[in-house]
């Protein structure tokens, strides 16, 4: 099972990424543990200075942007 973490404050781009991730998972019929972490203190812990951040199975795949659906599909297929 995929573990997906979206790290961001809950801004428009962060929420857009969360919705896009859920849509792509549904399109691929893939089960994943998806969590949107909005705790600003954790940004410092992870040493992240751009949001949103997308982590798949612990690996940062995207930082500071909302990736395309095709990129998300590619990353999820590779990580599944």
Secondary structure, DSSP 4 states (H G I P E B T S, - for coil): -EEEEEES-S-HHHHHHHHHHHHHHHHHT--EEEEEE--HHHHHHHT--SS-EEEETTEEEEESS---HHHHHHHHHHH-
